[in-house]
């Protein structure tokens, strides 16, 4: 399918680019919203209102299904020495026979986690993630429909109904890099959605973004926290508020949402922020209900909360949706603080309430023309032969990319990375690539993927 980085898309007029977007999203819609999606969505519309006991029984059934599948179909788990569950062994004891899975293991033995007898479409994706370690994953249509059903439910919690107008301010490069004049957005008519470039936001363009949002007047905005917070803070600094009349909610994801960002967004935009926590590995999902509470979605996955101190616990997840590449007891790398077990959210759902999500705190990249780019770590996605990566900015016009690479890393890979960095961050910054044996770690062993000292 034609990508936004292709020569044809970049060189096309706006009307043709929007035609390409329509085609891409129409095909995507057909794949993601078919019979399987409707079945899963209908099911989780019911599971969200289950009692705690009913949810536990449902979760045990889903967990048993994925464990048995992994033991019978997935090479990595076929080699494990666990016994099958018997009448005296509960499924939660059964799962603890599996080892805790590290990301490094999946990266090094990727093919061992993929069902070799799978028939049908298989979709490949890659991420550098919050640890800076490059990872490739595979999903089938069922997995995509499963994820889409849960995301759709989150949008419904935010007040959105299918077919209504929404706006999108995320990582899609829908406006070619180097574009110096409006429009910095494209209309996706297949989804009734205004897609705004997160990469062209600056003090000189933000007013145009706000005007276009107000003109389009969406019911829902989906955005990176850094992007929508930037717009909100610009409004507040000018003594203004968002003037759209139909907006019901804003759904943020992919970055940490700080308390200050939430306050600015809700004050300027006049609606609640619904923050969504997911992961590339699809092992944990946390959604925000109508009352503003974070809920650990126990109909999405089985999560073991391993205490790390008196209040926080580490997330070890087993997803229910990916039978092509199931990950059992996967260490996410982030921690949460749970509310008291007895606490019942006013929304009436029995999902556990999360008081705080710890982790995923990345800096933003700053550019000479005043932009603040969140999720700039996307520049490493899809570049071959990179094991780990880190972006460090010590000057406004200079960025150093530290890489741990394989012996196969070539000048072609280097040039592809520089090209992608220029496309996403901008060509008015000098990029230097340095290969190292090991990246510096924080005290908890994680790599800060973006370090901005400007």
Beta strands, then each sheet from edge to edge (+ up, - down):
strand 1: 123-127
strand 2: 135-139
strand 3: 166-169
strand 4: 185-188
strand 5: 193-196
strand 6: 220-223
strand 7: 249-253
strand 8: 272-276
strand 9: 286-288
strand 10: 294-296
strand 11: 301-307
strand 12: 312-319
strand 13: 330-338
strand 14: 352-358
strand 15: 365-366
strand 16: 372-373
strand 17: 386-395
strand 18: 398-405
strand 19: 430-435
strand 20: 450-452
sheet 1: 1+ 2-
sheet 2: 4+ 5- 3- 6- 7- 8-
sheet 3: 9+ 10- 14+ 13- 12+ 11-
sheet 4: 15+ 16-
sheet 5: 19+ 18+ 17- 20-
end
